[in-house]
Every structure is written in structure tokens, then in C-alpha cells.
Amino acid sequence: MKGTAFWTLFMIAAIVILVLAGLHMAIMHLSVFGAYNPGGVAYKILLAAALYHGLYGLRTIVFELGPKKSFQGVFTVLLWILGLVLFGIGAYADLIAKSMGKAL
């Protein structure tokens, strides 16, 4: 993908974050929908969008400092690995929280 495609995904991630974070606030903290809690997939999408948006923003800031091309490639790969690891931790935490909630 070219830089424009990644930037487009960055903007789409921002919109997804706004929508899902708003729904999260309404459902979990403001009790707008009563006891209804869709959870699951919506939280994983929110997590993925937030990680992509934040890490791509960090990548953009670092690249504006003008590092060498070799560093840029390594840094991009490290951010992808970091993002996947953090997503895995978040998804696992969601599964554990759900299993604890069912056991109670």
C-alpha cells in the first residue's frame, strides 16, 4: 500500500474510534441502553482502531524528524509487532473479563 492508503486508514480509524468510544460511553458509563451490553467484537474493533491510529500517528511524528530509510523500515516493522502484541493482550483481557463475569 502507498502512503495515501495508510493515511486513509488512519482517518477511517479516527471515525471508528469516535463512533465506538461514544457507544462505549453511552452503554457502559451513562446506562443509556439499560443492561444491554453488545461487548465482544465492538471492543476488539475499538482496540484495533485505537492502536492503529495511535501507532501510525507516532510513526508519522518520528518520520517527520527525518531518520534514514533503513531506520524507517525497521521502525515500521517494530510498530506492527508492538501493535499486534498489544492487540493480543487486549483481546485476551477481554476474554478473561467475560469468563470472570459469567462465573460470578
C-alpha positions, 0 to 999 in steps of 0.5 A: 500500500502507498502512503495515501492508503495508510493515511486513509486508514488512519482517518477511517480509524479516527471515525471508528474510534469516535463512533465506538468510544461514544457507544462505549460511553453511552452503554457502559458509563451513562446506562443509556441502553439499560443492561444491554451490553453488545461487548465482544467484537465492538471492543476488539474493533475499538482496540484495533482502531485505537492502536492503529491510529495511535501507532501510525500517528507516532510513526508519522511524528518520528518520520517527520524528524527525518531518520534514514530509510533503513531506520524507517523500515525497521521502525515500521516493522517494530510498530506492527509487532508492538501493535499486534502484541498489544492487540493480543493482550487486549483481546485476551483481557477481554476474554478473561473479563467475560469468563470472570463475569459469567462465573460470578 
